[in-house]
Structures are given as C-alpha cells and as structure tokens.
C-alpha cells in the first residue's frame, strides 16, 4: 500500500553505504531499535531525525521517504 510509513528507503541506502543499524543509530543520535522501527515502517521519524539520517546516508529526505504518487498538492 503506497504512502504508509513502511514505504521508505532507509534500509536500502544504509546497506548501499555499508553502515550497520548501530552505526546509523549513532549518526542519527537514536537507539538501534529506533532505526529498526523506522526501517520496518513502524515509526515515522521526526523531521530532525529524517534530516540526520539523510545526512548520514549521503542522500536527501525526499529520497529516503518518497511521497506517494497519489498525494495531491495543497493549493
């Protein structure tokens, strides 16, 4: 189902850059369990955490957490 919290690319990018969950957690200043929850889609990170994760993974928040195609722009 597009648009749910689990539709993120954190795990994919973490693996691409060769970080463990623990290393990403340290970079994001959160627990490893928080990273597990984000990767599973059980937890939607705050803007601040999303920014820290994107920086640690060398990408953008928009790349890690894409909006579903069916979201309409607000006027």
mmCIF file of the N, C-alpha and C atoms, coordinates in Angstrom:
data_MODEL
# 
_entry.id   MODEL 
# 
loop_
_atom_site.group_PDB 
_atom_site.id 
_atom_site.type_symbol 
_atom_site.label_atom_id 
_atom_site.label_alt_id 
_atom_site.label_comp_id 
_atom_site.label_asym_id 
_atom_site.label_entity_id 
_atom_site.label_seq_id 
_atom_site.pdbx_PDB_ins_code 
_atom_site.Cartn_x 
_atom_site.Cartn_y 
_atom_site.Cartn_z 
_atom_site.occupancy 
_atom_site.B_iso_or_equiv 
_atom_site.pdbx_formal_charge 
_atom_site.auth_seq_id 
_atom_site.auth_comp_id 
_atom_site.auth_asym_id 
_atom_site.auth_atom_id 
_atom_site.pdbx_PDB_model_num 
ATOM 1   N N  . UNK A 1 1  ? 0.847  -1.187 0.000  1.00 0.00 ? 1  UNK A N  1 
ATOM 2   C CA . UNK A 1 1  ? 0.000  0.000  0.000  1.00 0.00 ? 1  UNK A CA 1 
ATOM 3   C C  . UNK A 1 1  ? 0.887  1.242  0.000  1.00 0.00 ? 1  UNK A C  1 
ATOM 4   N N  . UNK A 1 2  ? 0.911  2.019  -1.068 1.00 0.00 ? 2  UNK A N  1 
ATOM 5   C CA . UNK A 1 2  ? 1.734  3.211  -1.117 1.00 0.00 ? 2  UNK A CA 1 
ATOM 6   C C  . UNK A 1 2  ? 1.317  4.224  -0.066 1.00 0.00 ? 2  UNK A C  1 
ATOM 7   N N  . UNK A 1 3  ? 2.322  4.932  0.455  1.00 0.00 ? 3  UNK A N  1 
ATOM 8   C CA . UNK A 1 3  ? 2.022  6.008  1.370  1.00 0.00 ? 3  UNK A CA 1 
ATOM 9   C C  . UNK A 1 3  ? 2.082  5.632  2.839  1.00 0.00 ? 3  UNK A C  1 
ATOM 10  N N  . UNK A 1 4  ? 2.177  4.371  3.169  1.00 0.00 ? 4  UNK A N  1 
ATOM 11  C CA . UNK A 1 4  ? 2.288  4.015  4.575  1.00 0.00 ? 4  UNK A CA 1 
ATOM 12  C C  . UNK A 1 4  ? 3.718  4.256  5.045  1.00 0.00 ? 4  UNK A C  1 
ATOM 13  N N  . UNK A 1 5  ? 3.915  4.261  6.339  1.00 0.00 ? 5  UNK A N  1 
ATOM 14  C CA . UNK A 1 5  ? 5.227  4.583  6.897  1.00 0.00 ? 5  UNK A CA 1 
ATOM 15  C C  . UNK A 1 5  ? 6.321  3.633  6.408  1.00 0.00 ? 5  UNK A C  1 
ATOM 16  N N  . UNK A 1 6  ? 5.973  2.413  6.071  1.00 0.00 ? 6  UNK A N  1 
ATOM 17  C CA . UNK A 1 6  ? 6.964  1.434  5.640  1.00 0.00 ? 6  UNK A CA 1 
ATOM 18  C C  . UNK A 1 6  ? 7.512  1.665  4.250  1.00 0.00 ? 6  UNK A C  1 
ATOM 19  N N  . UNK A 1 7  ? 6.938  2.611  3.533  1.00 0.00 ? 7  UNK A N  1 
ATOM 20  C CA . UNK A 1 7  ? 7.414  2.897  2.189  1.00 0.00 ? 7  UNK A CA 1 
ATOM 21  C C  . UNK A 1 7  ? 8.591  3.865  2.241  1.00 0.00 ? 7  UNK A C  1 
ATOM 22  N N  . UNK A 1 8  ? 9.679  3.413  2.849  1.00 0.00 ? 8  UNK A N  1 
ATOM 23  C CA . UNK A 1 8  ? 10.868 4.247  2.889  1.00 0.00 ? 8  UNK A CA 1 
ATOM 24  C C  . UNK A 1 8  ? 12.056 3.444  2.380  1.00 0.00 ? 8  UNK A C  1 
ATOM 25  N N  . UNK A 1 9  ? 13.127 4.143  2.137  1.00 0.00 ? 9  UNK A N  1 
ATOM 26  C CA . UNK A 1 9  ? 14.306 3.509  1.552  1.00 0.00 ? 9  UNK A CA 1 
ATOM 27  C C  . UNK A 1 9  ? 15.508 3.573  2.481  1.00 0.00 ? 9  UNK A C  1 
ATOM 28  N N  . UNK A 1 10 ? 15.256 3.648  3.769  1.00 0.00 ? 10 UNK A N  1 
ATOM 29  C CA . UNK A 1 10 ? 16.350 3.768  4.737  1.00 0.00 ? 10 UNK A CA 1 
ATOM 30  C C  . UNK A 1 10 ? 17.231 2.516  4.711  1.00 0.00 ? 10 UNK A C  1 
ATOM 31  N N  . UNK A 1 11 ? 16.642 1.342  4.803  1.00 0.00 ? 11 UNK A N  1 
ATOM 32  C CA . UNK A 1 11 ? 17.425 0.102  4.815  1.00 0.00 ? 11 UNK A CA 1 
ATOM 33  C C  . UNK A 1 11 ? 18.259 -0.027 3.537  1.00 0.00 ? 11 UNK A C  1 
ATOM 34  N N  . UNK A 1 12 ? 17.611 0.234  2.415  1.00 0.00 ? 12 UNK A N  1 
ATOM 35  C CA . UNK A 1 12 ? 18.295 0.139  1.119  1.00 0.00 ? 12 UNK A CA 1 
ATOM 36  C C  . UNK A 1 12 ? 19.530 1.049  1.083  1.00 0.00 ? 12 UNK A C  1 
ATOM 37  N N  . UNK A 1 13 ? 19.373 2.299  1.487  1.00 0.00 ? 13 UNK A N  1 
ATOM 38  C CA . UNK A 1 13 ? 20.502 3.239  1.456  1.00 0.00 ? 13 UNK A CA 1 
ATOM 39  C C  . UNK A 1 13 ? 21.542 2.923  2.520  1.00 0.00 ? 13 UNK A C  1 
ATOM 40  N N  . UNK A 1 14 ? 21.103 2.455  3.674  1.00 0.00 ? 14 UNK A N  1 
ATOM 41  C CA . UNK A 1 14 ? 22.051 2.074  4.724  1.00 0.00 ? 14 UNK A CA 1 
ATOM 42  C C  . UNK A 1 14 ? 22.961 0.967  4.221  1.00 0.00 ? 14 UNK A C  1 
ATOM 43  N N  . UNK A 1 15 ? 22.367 -0.021 3.558  1.00 0.00 ? 15 UNK A N  1 
ATOM 44  C CA . UNK A 1 15 ? 23.157 -1.135 3.025  1.00 0.00 ? 15 UNK A CA 1 
ATOM 45  C C  . UNK A 1 15 ? 24.078 -0.677 1.896  1.00 0.00 ? 15 UNK A C  1 
ATOM 46  N N  . UNK A 1 16 ? 23.587 0.238  1.064  1.00 0.00 ? 16 UNK A N  1 
ATOM 47  C CA . UNK A 1 16 ? 24.409 0.748  -0.039 1.00 0.00 ? 16 UNK A CA 1 
ATOM 48  C C  . UNK A 1 16 ? 25.682 1.432  0.454  1.00 0.00 ? 16 UNK A C  1 
ATOM 49  N N  . UNK A 1 17 ? 25.577 2.162  1.550  1.00 0.00 ? 17 UNK A N  1 
ATOM 50  C CA . UNK A 1 17 ? 26.758 2.849  2.073  1.00 0.00 ? 17 UNK A CA 1 
ATOM 51  C C  . UNK A 1 17 ? 27.551 2.005  3.062  1.00 0.00 ? 17 UNK A C  1 
ATOM 52  N N  . UNK A 1 18 ? 27.042 0.817  3.366  1.00 0.00 ? 18 UNK A N  1 
ATOM 53  C CA . UNK A 1 18 ? 27.784 -0.115 4.209  1.00 0.00 ? 18 UNK A CA 1 
ATOM 54  C C  . UNK A 1 18 ? 27.758 0.166  5.691  1.00 0.00 ? 18 UNK A C  1 
ATOM 55  N N  . UNK A 1 19 ? 26.675 0.768  6.166  1.00 0.00 ? 19 UNK A N  1 
ATOM 56  C CA . UNK A 1 19 ? 26.545 1.019  7.605  1.00 0.00 ? 19 UNK A CA 1 
ATOM 57  C C  . UNK A 1 19 ? 25.692 -0.056 8.265  1.00 0.00 ? 19 UNK A C  1 
ATOM 58  N N  . UNK A 1 20 ? 26.003 -0.356 9.503  1.00 0.00 ? 20 UNK A N  1 
ATOM 59  C CA . UNK A 1 20 ? 25.137 -1.225 10.298 1.00 0.00 ? 20 UNK A CA 1 
ATOM 60  C C  . UNK A 1 20 ? 24.024 -0.368 10.890 1.00 0.00 ? 20 UNK A C  1 
ATOM 61  N N  . UNK A 1 21 ? 23.012 -1.030 11.418 1.00 0.00 ? 21 UNK A N  1 
ATOM 62  C CA . UNK A 1 21 ? 21.947 -0.293 12.091 1.00 0.00 ? 21 UNK A CA 1 
ATOM 63  C C  . UNK A 1 21 ? 22.510 0.483  13.275 1.00 0.00 ? 21 UNK A C  1 
ATOM 64  N N  . UNK A 1 22 ? 23.451 -0.111 13.987 1.00 0.00 ? 22 UNK A N  1 
ATOM 65  C CA . UNK A 1 22 ? 24.051 0.553  15.147 1.00 0.00 ? 22 UNK A CA 1 
ATOM 66  C C  . UNK A 1 22 ? 24.831 1.799  14.728 1.00 0.00 ? 22 UNK A C  1 
ATOM 67  N N  . UNK A 1 23 ? 25.559 1.715  13.628 1.00 0.00 ? 23 UNK A N  1 
ATOM 68  C CA . UNK A 1 23 ? 26.307 2.878  13.149 1.00 0.00 ? 23 UNK A CA 1 
ATOM 69  C C  . UNK A 1 23 ? 25.370 4.000  12.711 1.00 0.00 ? 23 UNK A C  1 
ATOM 70  N N  . UNK A 1 24 ? 24.295 3.634  12.029 1.00 0.00 ? 24 UNK A N  1 
ATOM 71  C CA . UNK A 1 24 ? 23.329 4.648  11.611 1.00 0.00 ? 24 UNK A CA 1 
ATOM 72  C C  . UNK A 1 24 ? 22.635 5.265  12.822 1.00 0.00 ? 24 UNK A C  1 
ATOM 73  N N  . UNK A 1 25 ? 22.361 4.443  13.808 1.00 0.00 ? 25 UNK A N  1 
ATOM 74  C CA . UNK A 1 25 ? 21.745 4.945  15.039 1.00 0.00 ? 25 UNK A CA 1 
ATOM 75  C C  . UNK A 1 25 ? 22.649 5.973  15.717 1.00 0.00 ? 25 UNK A C  1 
ATOM 76  N N  . UNK A 1 26 ? 23.936 5.689  15.773 1.00 0.00 ? 26 UNK A N  1 
ATOM 77  C CA . UNK A 1 26 ? 24.885 6.629  16.363 1.00 0.00 ? 26 UNK A CA 1 
ATOM 78  C C  . UNK A 1 26 ? 24.889 7.937  15.580 1.00 0.00 ? 26 UNK A C  1 
ATOM 79  N N  . UNK A 1 27 ? 24.927 7.849  14.267 1.00 0.00 ? 27 UNK A N  1 
ATOM 80  C CA . UNK A 1 27 ? 24.917 9.048  13.427 1.00 0.00 ? 27 UNK A CA 1 
ATOM 81  C C  . UNK A 1 27 ? 23.616 9.827  13.584 1.00 0.00 ? 27 UNK A C  1 
ATOM 82  N N  . UNK A 1 28 ? 22.511 9.106  13.768 1.00 0.00 ? 28 UNK A N  1 
ATOM 83  C CA . UNK A 1 28 ? 21.214 9.753  13.918 1.00 0.00 ? 28 UNK A CA 1 
ATOM 84  C C  . UNK A 1 28 ? 20.889 10.157 15.338 1.00 0.00 ? 28 UNK A C  1 
ATOM 85  N N  . UNK A 1 29 ? 21.768 9.811  16.263 1.00 0.00 ? 29 UNK A N  1 
ATOM 86  C CA . UNK A 1 29 ? 21.609 10.139 17.685 1.00 0.00 ? 29 UNK A CA 1 
ATOM 87  C C  . UNK A 1 29 ? 20.353 9.514  18.279 1.00 0.00 ? 29 UNK A C  1 
ATOM 88  N N  . UNK A 1 30 ? 20.093 8.253  17.874 1.00 0.00 ? 30 UNK A N  1 
ATOM 89  C CA . UNK A 1 30 ? 18.951 7.497  18.392 1.00 0.00 ? 30 UNK A CA 1 
ATOM 90  C C  . UNK A 1 30 ? 19.425 6.082  18.716 1.00 0.00 ? 30 UNK A C  1 
ATOM 91  N N  . UNK A 1 31 ? 18.532 5.284  19.258 1.00 0.00 ? 31 UNK A N  1 
ATOM 92  C CA . UNK A 1 31 ? 18.866 3.899  19.559 1.00 0.00 ? 31 UNK A CA 1 
ATOM 93  C C  . UNK A 1 31 ? 18.809 3.046  18.285 1.00 0.00 ? 31 UNK A C  1 
ATOM 94  N N  . UNK A 1 32 ? 19.474 1.912  18.315 1.00 0.00 ? 32 UNK A N  1 
ATOM 95  C CA . UNK A 1 32 ? 19.407 0.988  17.186 1.00 0.00 ? 32 UNK A CA 1 
ATOM 96  C C  . UNK A 1 32 ? 17.972 0.535  16.981 1.00 0.00 ? 32 UNK A C  1 
ATOM 97  N N  . UNK A 1 33 ? 17.238 0.360  18.066 1.00 0.00 ? 33 UNK A N  1 
ATOM 98  C CA . UNK A 1 33 ? 15.842 -0.059 17.961 1.00 0.00 ? 33 UNK A CA 1 
ATOM 99  C C  . UNK A 1 33 ? 15.006 0.969  17.199 1.00 0.00 ? 33 UNK A C  1 
ATOM 100 N N  . UNK A 1 34 ? 15.341 2.249  17.342 1.00 0.00 ? 34 UNK A N  1 
ATOM 101 C CA . UNK A 1 34 ? 14.635 3.278  16.571 1.00 0.00 ? 34 UNK A CA 1 
ATOM 102 C C  . UNK A 1 34 ? 14.881 3.090  15.077 1.00 0.00 ? 34 UNK A C  1 
ATOM 103 N N  . UNK A 1 35 ? 16.103 2.757  14.712 1.00 0.00 ? 35 UNK A N  1 
ATOM 104 C CA . UNK A 1 35 ? 16.428 2.512  13.299 1.00 0.00 ? 35 UNK A CA 1 
ATOM 105 C C  . UNK A 1 35 ? 15.664 1.294  12.800 1.00 0.00 ? 35 UNK A C  1 
ATOM 106 N N  . UNK A 1 36 ? 15.618 0.242  13.603 1.00 0.00 ? 36 UNK A N  1 
ATOM 107 C CA . UNK A 1 36 ? 14.851 -0.950 13.234 1.00 0.00 ? 36 UNK A CA 1 
ATOM 108 C C  . UNK A 1 36 ? 13.396 -0.564 12.980 1.00 0.00 ? 36 UNK A C  1 
ATOM 109 N N  . UNK A 1 37 ? 12.819 0.224  13.865 1.00 0.00 ? 37 UNK A N  1 
ATOM 110 C CA . UNK A 1 37 ? 11.420 0.631  13.725 1.00 0.00 ? 37 UNK A CA 1 
ATOM 111 C C  . UNK A 1 37 ? 11.189 1.495  12.494 1.00 0.00 ? 37 UNK A C  1 
ATOM 112 N N  . UNK A 1 38 ? 12.121 2.390  12.199 1.00 0.00 ? 38 UNK A N  1 
ATOM 113 C CA . UNK A 1 38 ? 11.996 3.232  11.005 1.00 0.00 ? 38 UNK A CA 1 
ATOM 114 C C  . UNK A 1 38 ? 12.070 2.354  9.760  1.00 0.00 ? 38 UNK A C  1 
ATOM 115 N N  . UNK A 1 39 ? 13.054 1.459  9.716  1.00 0.00 ? 39 UNK A N  1 
ATOM 116 C CA . UNK A 1 39 ? 13.211 0.595  8.542  1.00 0.00 ? 39 UNK A CA 1 
ATOM 117 C C  . UNK A 1 39 ? 11.996 -0.296 8.307  1.00 0.00 ? 39 UNK A C  1 
ATOM 118 N N  . UNK A 1 40 ? 11.407 -0.768 9.360  1.00 0.00 ? 40 UNK A N  1 
ATOM 119 C CA . UNK A 1 40 ? 10.207 -1.604 9.240  1.00 0.00 ? 40 UNK A CA 1 
ATOM 120 C C  . UNK A 1 40 ? 8.962  -0.816 8.877  1.00 0.00 ? 40 UNK A C  1 
ATOM 121 N N  . UNK A 1 41 ? 9.000  0.485  9.110  1.00 0.00 ? 41 UNK A N  1 
ATOM 122 C CA . UNK A 1 41 ? 7.825  1.311  8.862  1.00 0.00 ? 41 UNK A CA 1 
ATOM 123 C C  . UNK A 1 41 ? 6.902  1.382  10.053 1.00 0.00 ? 41 UNK A C  1 
ATOM 124 N N  . UNK A 1 42 ? 7.389  0.943  11.211 1.00 0.00 ? 42 UNK A N  1 
ATOM 125 C CA . UNK A 1 42 ? 6.586  1.002  12.430 1.00 0.00 ? 42 UNK A CA 1 
ATOM 126 C C  . UNK A 1 42 ? 6.632  2.392  13.071 1.00 0.00 ? 42 UNK A C  1 
ATOM 127 N N  . UNK A 1 43 ? 7.592  3.200  12.649 1.00 0.00 ? 43 UNK A N  1 
ATOM 128 C CA . UNK A 1 43 ? 7.807  4.506  13.267 1.00 0.00 ? 43 UNK A CA 1 
ATOM 129 C C  . UNK A 1 43 ? 8.164  5.511  12.177 1.00 0.00 ? 43 UNK A C  1 
ATOM 130 N N  . UNK A 1 44 ? 7.434  6.602  12.105 1.00 0.00 ? 44 UNK A N  1 
ATOM 131 C CA . UNK A 1 44 ? 7.751  7.693  11.180 1.00 0.00 ? 44 UNK A CA 1 
ATOM 132 C C  . UNK A 1 44 ? 8.647  8.677  11.925 1.00 0.00 ? 44 UNK A C  1 
ATOM 133 N N  . UNK A 1 45 ? 9.852  8.891  11.447 1.00 0.00 ? 45 UNK A N  1 
ATOM 134 C CA . UNK A 1 45 ? 10.786 9.754  12.179 1.00 0.00 ? 45 UNK A CA 1 
ATOM 135 C C  . UNK A 1 45 ? 10.364 11.217 12.141 1.00 0.00 ? 45 UNK A C  1 
ATOM 136 N N  . UNK A 1 46 ? 10.839 11.956 13.122 1.00 0.00 ? 46 UNK A N  1 
ATOM 137 C CA . UNK A 1 46 ? 10.637 13.407 13.126 1.00 0.00 ? 46 UNK A CA 1 
ATOM 138 C C  . UNK A 1 46 ? 11.410 14.005 11.951 1.00 0.00 ? 46 UNK A C  1 
ATOM 139 N N  . UNK A 1 47 ? 11.118 15.234 11.654 1.00 0.00 ? 47 UNK A N  1 
ATOM 140 C CA . UNK A 1 47 ? 11.848 15.928 10.590 1.00 0.00 ? 47 UNK A CA 1 
ATOM 141 C C  . UNK A 1 47 ? 13.333 15.965 10.923 1.00 0.00 ? 47 UNK A C  1 
ATOM 142 N N  . UNK A 1 48 ? 13.651 16.211 12.173 1.00 0.00 ? 48 UNK A N  1 
ATOM 143 C CA . UNK A 1 48 ? 15.052 16.315 12.581 1.00 0.00 ? 48 UNK A CA 1 
ATOM 144 C C  . UNK A 1 48 ? 15.780 14.984 12.420 1.00 0.00 ? 48 UNK A C  1 
ATOM 145 N N  . UNK A 1 49 ? 15.132 13.891 12.808 1.00 0.00 ? 49 UNK A N  1 
ATOM 146 C CA . UNK A 1 49 ? 15.760 12.589 12.637 1.00 0.00 ? 49 UNK A CA 1 
ATOM 147 C C  . UNK A 1 49 ? 15.883 12.252 11.158 1.00 0.00 ? 49 UNK A C  1 
ATOM 148 N N  . UNK A 1 50 ? 14.865 12.542 10.375 1.00 0.00 ? 50 UNK A N  1 
ATOM 149 C CA . UNK A 1 50 ? 14.931 12.272 8.936  1.00 0.00 ? 50 UNK A CA 1 
ATOM 150 C C  . UNK A 1 50 ? 16.097 13.036 8.305  1.00 0.00 ? 50 UNK A C  1 
ATOM 151 N N  . UNK A 1 51 ? 16.300 14.270 8.718  1.00 0.00 ? 51 UNK A N  1 
ATOM 152 C CA . UNK A 1 51 ? 17.422 15.056 8.200  1.00 0.00 ? 51 UNK A CA 1 
ATOM 153 C C  . UNK A 1 51 ? 18.765 14.458 8.610  1.00 0.00 ? 51 UNK A C  1 
ATOM 154 N N  . UNK A 1 52 ? 18.880 13.998 9.863  1.00 0.00 ? 52 UNK A N  1 
ATOM 155 C CA . UNK A 1 52 ? 20.134 13.383 10.318 1.00 0.00 ? 52 UNK A CA 1 
ATOM 156 C C  . UNK A 1 52 ? 20.405 12.079 9.573  1.00 0.00 ? 52 UNK A C  1 
ATOM 157 N N  . UNK A 1 53 ? 19.354 11.283 9.342  1.00 0.00 ? 53 UNK A N  1 
ATOM 158 C CA . UNK A 1 53 ? 19.528 10.026 8.616  1.00 0.00 ? 53 UNK A CA 1 
ATOM 159 C C  . UNK A 1 53 ? 19.961 10.294 7.176  1.00 0.00 ? 53 UNK A C  1 
ATOM 160 N N  . UNK A 1 54 ? 19.315 11.252 6.541  1.00 0.00 ? 54 UNK A N  1 
ATOM 161 C CA . UNK A 1 54 ? 19.673 11.588 5.162  1.00 0.00 ? 54 UNK A CA 1 
ATOM 162 C C  . UNK A 1 54 ? 21.127 12.051 5.078  1.00 0.00 ? 54 UNK A C  1 
ATOM 163 N N  . UNK A 1 55 ? 21.545 12.888 6.010  1.00 0.00 ? 55 UNK A N  1 
ATOM 164 C CA . UNK A 1 55 ? 22.933 13.365 6.013  1.00 0.00 ? 55 UNK A CA 1 
ATOM 165 C C  . UNK A 1 55 ? 23.906 12.209 6.214  1.00 0.00 ? 55 UNK A C  1 
ATOM 166 N N  . UNK A 1 56 ? 23.591 11.322 7.144  1.00 0.00 ? 56 UNK A N  1 
ATOM 167 C CA . UNK A 1 56 ? 24.463 10.180 7.419  1.00 0.00 ? 56 UNK A CA 1 
ATOM 168 C C  . UNK A 1 56 ? 24.562 9.234  6.223  1.00 0.00 ? 56 UNK A C  1 
ATOM 169 N N  . UNK A 1 57 ? 23.500 9.178  5.438  1.00 0.00 ? 57 UNK A N  1 
ATOM 170 C CA . UNK A 1 57 ? 23.462 8.269  4.293  1.00 0.00 ? 57 UNK A CA 1 
ATOM 171 C C  . UNK A 1 57 ? 23.831 8.963  2.983  1.00 0.00 ? 57 UNK A C  1 
ATOM 172 N N  . UNK A 1 58 ? 24.156 10.238 3.044  1.00 0.00 ? 58 UNK A N  1 
ATOM 173 C CA . UNK A 1 58 ? 24.588 10.963 1.855  1.00 0.00 ? 58 UNK A CA 1 
ATOM 174 C C  . UNK A 1 58 ? 23.502 11.130 0.811  1.00 0.00 ? 58 UNK A C  1 
ATOM 175 N N  . UNK A 1 59 ? 22.276 11.324 1.273  1.00 0.00 ? 59 UNK A N  1 
ATOM 176 C CA . UNK A 1 59 ? 21.157 11.480 0.349  1.00 0.00 ? 59 UNK A CA 1 
ATOM 177 C C  . UNK A 1 59 ? 20.198 12.521 0.899  1.00 0.00 ? 59 UNK A C  1 
ATOM 178 N N  . UNK A 1 60 ? 19.028 12.599 0.328  1.00 0.00 ? 60 UNK A N  1 
ATOM 179 C CA . UNK A 1 60 ? 18.034 13.583 0.773  1.00 0.00 ? 60 UNK A CA 1 
ATOM 180 C C  . UNK A 1 60 ? 16.884 12.898 1.497  1.00 0.00 ? 60 UNK A C  1 
ATOM 181 N N  . UNK A 1 61 ? 16.171 13.676 2.277  1.00 0.00 ? 61 UNK A N  1 
ATOM 182 C CA . UNK A 1 61 ? 14.976 13.169 2.958  1.00 0.00 ? 61 UNK A CA 1 
ATOM 183 C C  . UNK A 1 61 ? 13.965 12.684 1.923  1.00 0.00 ? 61 UNK A C  1 
ATOM 184 N N  . UNK A 1 62 ? 13.829 13.429 0.826  1.00 0.00 ? 62 UNK A N  1 
ATOM 185 C CA . UNK A 1 62 ? 12.873 13.062 -0.223 1.00 0.00 ? 62 UNK A CA 1 
ATOM 186 C C  . UNK A 1 62 ? 13.214 11.718 -0.855 1.00 0.00 ? 62 UNK A C  1 
ATOM 187 N N  . UNK A 1 63 ? 14.493 11.394 -0.935 1.00 0.00 ? 63 UNK A N  1 
ATOM 188 C CA . UNK A 1 63 ? 14.907 10.104 -1.487 1.00 0.00 ? 63 UNK A CA 1 
ATOM 189 C C  . UNK A 1 63 ? 14.596 8.980  -0.501 1.00 0.00 ? 63 UNK A C  1 
ATOM 190 N N  . UNK A 1 64 ? 14.849 9.224  0.773  1.00 0.00 ? 64 UNK A N  1 
ATOM 191 C CA . UNK A 1 64 ? 14.598 8.195  1.790  1.00 0.00 ? 64 UNK A CA 1 
ATOM 192 C C  . UNK A 1 64 ? 13.117 7.968  2.047  1.00 0.00 ? 64 UNK A C  1 
ATOM 193 N N  . UNK A 1 65 ? 12.344 9.048  1.990  1.00 0.00 ? 65 UNK A N  1 
ATOM 194 C CA . UNK A 1 65 ? 10.924 8.990  2.326  1.00 0.00 ? 65 UNK A CA 1 
ATOM 195 C C  . UNK A 1 65 ? 10.092 9.601  1.205  1.00 0.00 ? 65 UNK A C  1 
ATOM 196 N N  . UNK A 1 66 ? 9.991  8.903  0.068  1.00 0.00 ? 66 UNK A N  1 
ATOM 197 C CA . UNK A 1 66 ? 9.258  9.482  -1.070 1.00 0.00 ? 66 UNK A CA 1 
ATOM 198 C C  . UNK A 1 66 ? 7.763  9.602  -0.788 1.00 0.00 ? 66 UNK A C  1 
ATOM 199 N N  . UNK A 1 67 ? 7.188  10.648 -1.317 1.00 0.00 ? 67 UNK A N  1 
ATOM 200 C CA . UNK A 1 67 ? 5.745  10.818 -1.207 1.00 0.00 ? 67 UNK A CA 1 
ATOM 201 C C  . UNK A 1 67 ? 5.056  9.876  -2.182 1.00 0.00 ? 67 UNK A C  1 
ATOM 202 N N  . UNK A 1 68 ? 3.906  9.357  -1.808 1.00 0.00 ? 68 UNK A N  1 
ATOM 203 C CA . UNK A 1 68 ? 3.171  8.512  -2.753 1.00 0.00 ? 68 UNK A CA 1 
ATOM 204 C C  . UNK A 1 68 ? 2.729  9.329  -3.960 1.00 0.00 ? 68 UNK A C  1 
ATOM 205 N N  . UNK A 1 69 ? 2.638  8.694  -5.085 1.00 0.00 ? 69 UNK A N  1 
ATOM 206 C CA . UNK A 1 69 ? 2.285  9.390  -6.323 1.00 0.00 ? 69 UNK A CA 1 
ATOM 207 C C  . UNK A 1 69 ? 0.895  9.995  -6.297 1.00 0.00 ? 69 UNK A C  1 
ATOM 208 N N  . UNK A 1 70 ? 0.014  9.438  -5.484 1.00 0.00 ? 70 UNK A N  1 
ATOM 209 C CA . UNK A 1 70 ? -1.372 9.914  -5.479 1.00 0.00 ? 70 UNK A CA 1 
ATOM 210 C C  . UNK A 1 70 ? -1.629 11.098 -4.544 1.00 0.00 ? 70 UNK A C  1 
ATOM 211 N N  . UNK A 1 71 ? -0.591 11.590 -3.858 1.00 0.00 ? 71 UNK A N  1 
ATOM 212 C CA . UNK A 1 71 ? -0.782 12.736 -2.975 1.00 0.00 ? 71 UNK A CA 1 
ATOM 213 C C  . UNK A 1 71 ? -1.008 13.969 -3.828 1.00 0.00 ? 71 UNK A C  1 
ATOM 214 N N  . UNK A 1 72 ? -2.065 14.702 -3.514 1.00 0.00 ? 72 UNK A N  1 
ATOM 215 C CA . UNK A 1 72 ? -2.374 15.917 -4.255 1.00 0.00 ? 72 UNK A CA 1 
ATOM 216 C C  . UNK A 1 72 ? -1.679 17.098 -3.613 1.00 0.00 ? 72 UNK A C  1 
ATOM 217 N N  . UNK A 1 73 ? -1.254 18.023 -4.436 1.00 0.00 ? 73 UNK A N  1 
ATOM 218 C CA . UNK A 1 73 ? -0.625 19.240 -3.945 1.00 0.00 ? 73 UNK A CA 1 
ATOM 219 C C  . UNK A 1 73 ? -1.672 20.119 -3.279 1.00 0.00 ? 73 UNK A C  1 
ATOM 220 N N  . UNK A 1 74 ? -1.312 20.711 -2.155 1.00 0.00 ? 74 UNK A N  1 
ATOM 221 C CA . UNK A 1 74 ? -2.214 21.661 -1.492 1.00 0.00 ? 74 UNK A CA 1 
ATOM 222 C C  . UNK A 1 74 ? -2.149 22.994 -2.198 1.00 0.00 ? 74 UNK A C  1 
ATOM 223 N N  . UNK A 1 75 ? -3.279 23.650 -2.298 1.00 0.00 ? 75 UNK A N  1 
ATOM 224 C CA . UNK A 1 75 ? -3.320 24.940 -3.006 1.00 0.00 ? 75 UNK A CA 1 
ATOM 225 C C  . UNK A 1 75 ? -2.967 26.069 -2.080 1.00 0.00 ? 75 UNK A C  1 
# 
